[in-house]
Amino acid sequence: MLNVEQIQISKLNPADYNPRYLSPEALAELQDSIRTLGVIKPIIIRSEDNKILAGHQRSKASASMGAETMPAFVLTGVNSSDEVRFNQLHNFCECEINERAPILKVNSELKEGFNVICNSDIEIIESGEKNHFVNELSKMILRYGQFANAICDLSGNIFVSSVYAKAVKLLGLDLLVYAVPQELTKKVAYYFGREYGEFEYTHIEKKTYIQSLAQKFRLRKNAAGEDSHGTKSTLYQTQVLPFITKEMSILDFGAGQKDYAKMLNAKGYNIHAIEFFHRKPGKDSIWVDQIRRDFRQIENHLKTKGQYDVVICDSVLNSVNSKEDEKAVLICLSALCKQGGIIFYSGIPLQFKEKTADRKNSSDHRGTGLFVDKNGFTGTFRYGEWYFQKYHTLEDIQLLNNFYIGTKYQIFDGGQPMSKELQKSSFQVKAINEKPNTIDETIWALNHEFSLPLPNGKHWDFNKQIIEAYRLTL
């Protein structure tokens, strides 16, 4: 039966990164599903070490009910990055019953239980709108073999994991289906339409400095002085540059490779910039000496001239690791800016990211599966490390600004005044700093941001100095 085996539950090794949280209520409902239907969707494990790649909650529920074995797809040679992808994709395959899924039918005689269906007997009735997931699933099937099954009724109508079935059909492979009698189809649809847990990344170790690998190169030119591979910042181009003057004191907080700050300094603007993980040119190492020099500029400015007229935070909020990090960044922006000064910041709208992850055009390279947790974070495991991205709804932006900066602000959509909702690939905010945070909140945020973790268990040690300098501005 393809590569499905009965596995001893006691020999399974759960993954410590499993990004699914299961409440007691959801566990009880999952147990009820297994009690009613059995395990009709095998889990996925890696043959070398019996590590669970997908199906942690199903194995947990089965064990709690006294089961000793359960069916599993056994795969070989799965690398660490794909471990996580299997978890995300498999959970999607089980809970994607919706009106946009493709419609497929099995045109062969079926018996209750597992059936292997010849590819020529699988018919695509309607293509649906999940081509990005079809692509993702196809890549994994080609790499490791089949790792899921579909569920259909005895008439051959596939109603669970139709996206996976479509991928198998297009690859020219035979398909494993589990056929249920008509009287159970409503129960199957109910149980597999439920969310047994949700993506949750808060328990996974965060290495903030890893996020710096995503820093963008801005305004770069080649040897001839022509525009090269660097990109322009929508926030800077549409909001910051038309507003600032050479008489203003300006801070770029989280400045990446400091491209705009360097350009403005060369033109005579009074701008300071700091990036806690600024990398040495052409090297994969943090430029410690330069960062210390940048910090001393900020410390000295606070002590001698007070806070800045303008504070800029470009593309930082989509690279924070947690809600705590996000809060600390926003409070620091307010702390480092004068009351009544202007704060500019930007990020990526969740709505746009969801749209680009669900494109009908399957050849679009941006069409990739998106797995967002309840806090708006995605987690991707690459090259042995976790990378996180935060996406914001319009309501998120409004609440965050009201809480940590003030109630007077404008939101821009791709550099243009927003109409009713965010539709472009980035949002920009221009806010008047009303300093709504308490001293205790501000001290906490400065301590958090100016003592960020570094490789090898070290931390930046700027926190005491920045807090001392901040107190002088009160």
N, C-alpha and C positions, 0 to 999 in steps of 0.2 A: 504494500500500500504506500507507494512512493517511499518517503524516508521517515515514516511515523513509527515510533517504537513505544512500548510500555516501559516506563522508567520508575524506579524506586524513588519515592518522594524524599526519603531520608538521605539519599545520596545527592540531592540537588544542592547547588551552591547559589544562593541569591546574590545578585549584584548589589554592592553598597551604594551605587549611584542611582538606583531606581527612582526616576523622577515622577512617580505616581503616589499620591496620598490617598488612602482609603479610610473613610470614616467608619465607625462601628455600624452605622445604619446601612452604608453601602456594602459592608462585609456581609451583613445578615441577608441582604437581598441577593448578593452573589451566591451565598450558600443555598438560598432558596432556588436559584436558577439551576445550580448543579444538582440539587435534590430532585428537581422536576425533570430536567432534560439530560442530565449527565454531562460529562465534559465533551461537548461536540465540537469544540475548537481546541486542538492540542496546543500546548505551550511550545516555546522554542528554547532549545538548549545547545550549548557548544560541546562537541564530543570530547574534546581534550580534557576538560575539567568539570563537566556537568554544570557549568555556570548557566543560570537562567538568563536568557536574552530578552524574553518577553513571556509574560504569564505569571509574574510574581504573585499577584493577588489571587489568581486561580489556584495556584499550588498551595498558597496559604489557606484558602478556604477549604480546599479538598482535604488537606492535612487535619484541619480543625474538625472535620466531620468524620475522621477516622480512616480515610482512604490511605492505602499503602503505596499504590501505583497510580500513574496517570499517563495519558498519551502525550507524546512530545515529538516535534520535528527535530531531528538531530542533525546539526550542521557542523562542518569541519572547517577550520582555518579562519574563523571570523576574527578580524582585527578589532582593536579597541574602539576605534571610531565607529565602526559599523555595529558594535554591540549596542550602542545607544540608539542608533538609527533603527535597528530592529525593534527595539522597545517602542519607539514612537510610531513607526509604521504599523506594527502589529496591533497596537491599541487602536489606531485609526481604522484598520481593516475590520475590527469587531464592532465599531460604533458609528458606522457611516451610513446608517439608514436615513435617507432624506430624498427630497424630490429632485435633487440635481445629480444623483448617482446614475450610472448607466443601467440599462435594463438588458438582462441576458436570460436566455432560456436553454435548458438542456433537452435535446431532442433524442432521447434514448430511454429505454426501460430502466426504471430505478427500483431499488429495494430500500427499505428503511435502514438508515445507518450510512456508513461510508461507502462511496462508489467512486471508481476511477473512470472519468469520462474522456472518450476520444476527442481530440481537438476538433475534428470535423463535425462532431455532434453538439458543439457549443455555438449558439447563435447570438449575435449582438443585435438586439431589437432597436435600442436607442443608445446613442453614444454617451450621453450625459455630459457633465461639465467638470470632470475630475482628472483631466489629462495630465496635470502636473504630478498627481499621485501615481497615475499609471506609469509615467516615466520613472519615478523614484522606485516603485515596486519592481519594474522590469530590470533596472540596474542590479538590484539586490538578488533577484532570481537568477540572472545570468551569472552573477558572481558566486553564489553559494548553493543554488538549487532552490526548489520550492520550499516555502516555509509557512504556508497557510492553506486553508481550505475555505470553500464557499459553503453556504447553506441554502438549500432549495426545498420546495415541497415535492410531493411525489409526482406532480405534473411537470416538474422540471423548471419551475419559475424560481430563479435565484433572487433572494431578497436579503441576504447578508453577505458582505464581502464581494459585492458585484464589481467593485473597482479592481480588486485583486483578480477576479475571474477574467475581467477584460484584459488585464496585462498578460495573463497566461494564454488567453486566446490569441492575442496579437503576436505572441512569441512562438506560436505554433506548437505549444506543449499540451499534454493531457492535463486534466484538472481533477483534483480531489474535491468531491462535494459530500456533504452530509445531508441526506434526504430525511425530512420529517413528515409524519402524516398530517393530513389537513387539519385535524382537530388541535394540533400543537402549534400551527403557524402563528396564530395571534400571540401565544405566550412567548415564542421565540422572538418575534418582532418586538415585543415589549421588553424582554430581558436584554436583547442586544441593542436596543435603542436607548438603554440607560447608560449613564456615565459611572462606571465603577472606579471611582477615584478620579482625580484630576492632576494635571501636570503641576508639579510643585518643585521648585529648584532651591528653596531656601536652605535645605539641609546639606547641599553640596558645597564642598570647600571652595572658597573664592580666592583667587590669586589676582588681585587687582592689577598688578603690573602686566599681566598677560594681555589685558585689554588694549594696551598700548600698541600691540602689533597691528591693530586696525587703524592706526593714525593715518589720515589722508595727507598726501602731498599736494600743496596748494601753490599756484602761481609759478610753477617751475618752468625754466627755459633751457634750451639746449645751448651748445657752445656758440652758436651764431646769434644768440639772443632772441630766438624765436620761441613762441609758446610751445612747451613740450608736453609731457604726460600729466602735468599737474592740473588739478581742477580748481574752479573758482567756488568760493563760498557764497551761497545765496544770502545768508545772513549779512555777511560783510558787504556784498555788492549792492543789495537792495535797501538795507536799513542802516548799517553802521557808517559806511563811507559818505553817504549823502548828509549825515547828521553831524559827525564829529568835526571839530576845528582844532587848530594847532594850539589854541589857548587852553584846551581841556586836558585834564589829567586822565589817562585811560589805562585800564588793566585788562589784559586778555587772560582769563583764568581757565586753565586746561587748554593751552594753546597748541597742542600737538607739536608739529615741527616748527612752529612760530613763523610761518611764511608771511602772513599778513603783518605781524608785528615788525618783522625785519623791513618789509617794504615801507611801512608807515614811518618807522624810525629814520630810514634813509631820506624820507621826504620832509623831515623836521617835526613830526608829530611827537608829542610827549606820551609815549606808550610803553608800559612795562608788560611783560608776559612771563607766565610760568606754566610749565608742564612737568608734573612730578615724575613722569616716566619718559622724558625727552631722551631720545636715543642718539648716540653719537653718529655723525654722518657716515653712512656706509657700513655701520657696524651694528651688531645685535647686542648692544650693551647700553645701560642707562648712563647718561652723561652727568655723573654726580657733581663734578666741579662746577659745570655750567649752571646746573639747577641751584646749587648753593649761591652762586652769584646772583641769579635771578631772584631768589628769595630775599637776599640782603637788600636788593633794590626796593622790594615791596615793604620790608620791615622799616627801612630808613624813610620811605615816603610816608608811612603811617605815623612815624615818630615826629617828623619835621613838618609835614604838610597836611596830615590828616587823611581821610578817606578819598577815594577817587571820584571824579565827576561821572565817569562812565565805566561800567564793568561789562565785559563781553564773555560769553560762555558758548562757544560754537560747537555743536555736535557732541557735547559731553553727556547730556542727559540720556542719550540712547546707548551710552557705553558704561553706565553705572552697573554695579553688580547686584544691588539690592535697593529696597525702598529706603533703608537707613542711609545708604550712600547718596541717594537722590535728595533726601531731606537735607543732609549735611552740605551738599553742593549749593543748593538754593539759599540756605541760611548764610553760607559764606559769601555768596554774591551780595546779599543784602548788607552783611557786616562790613565788607570792604568798599562799599559804595556809600557816598554821602546821602544823607536824608534829602529826598527831592532829586537826587541824581538819577541817571538812566541806566537800566540794566537790559542788555540784549542777550537772548539765548535762543537756542534752536534744538530741534529733534526730529524724529520720524513719526508720522501719524500711524496708529495701528490700522486704521481703515485702509490706508494706501497699501500697507504691507500685506494685509489680507487679500486685497484685490490682485496684487502682483503674484501672490502665491496661488491664485486660483484662476489663472488665465485659460481661456479656451484654446488658445494657440499653443499646442504642445511643443512647438519648436522654440518657444521663447525661453531663453536661458535663465530668466529670472523666475520662472514658474517652478518653485520648489516648495516642498511641504513645510508648513508653518505650525509649530506646536507652542502655543502661548499658555503660560500658567495664569493663575487667577490675579496675579499682580502685574501682568502685562510683559513678562519676561519670556524670552526664548533661550534655550540652552543648546549649544552645539559642542560636541566633543571632537576636537581635531588635534592631531599630532600629540596625543596624550594629555591634552589640557582642555578644560571647559572654557568656552567663550559665551558670554551672556550679552543680550541686547534688550533694551527696554523700549517699548513702543507706547505712545500716548494717545488716548482719545481726547476729544475736545473738552470733555468734562474733566479729565485728569489735569489738563493744562490750567483750566480755570480754577480748580480747587487748589492746586499747588501754588499758583501765583497769589491767590487770595490769602492763603495760609502764611506763606514765607516771604513774600515781597510786597504785596499791596493790592488794592482793588482798582487801581488806575493803570490800565494796560491795553495794548492793541495786539491782536493775533493776526498774523499774516500766513497765507497759504501759498507756498512756493514763491514768496516774495511779494505777493499781491494781497490787498485787503481781502480778508475772508468774507464769504457771503453767508451761507448757512452751515456749511460743514467743511471739514478738511478733505481735500481731494488730491493734492499734489504730493510729491515725494518727500517734502520737508515742511515743517512749520517754523515760523519765527515769531518771537515775542519782543515787543518794546514796552518796558514797564517802568513806571515811576516808583522809585524806592521809598516806601512808606515805613520801613523798619518795624514790622509787626512782631518781631521775635523778642523774647525776654533775654536778659543778660545771660542767664543760665543756659538757655537754648543756644545762644550764640557761642558761648565758651565751649559747650559740648561740640558744636559743629566745627569750630576752628581746631579743637583738639583732634577731632576725627580726621579732618581733611589734611592737616599738616603733620600727621604721623602715620600716613598710609604705609602699608606693608611693601617691603622690597624683597627681592630674592634672598634665599638662604636664611630666612627667619628674621631678617633685619627690618627696621622701620625708619622712616624719616623722623628727624628729631627737631623739627621746626615748631612744634606745637607750643612750647612754653614761651618762645620768643615772640610768636605772632600774637599770643594772648596778651602778653605784656604790652606789645605795641598797640593792640586794639584798645586796651584799657585807657591808654593815654588819649584816645580820641573821644572818650565819653565826657 
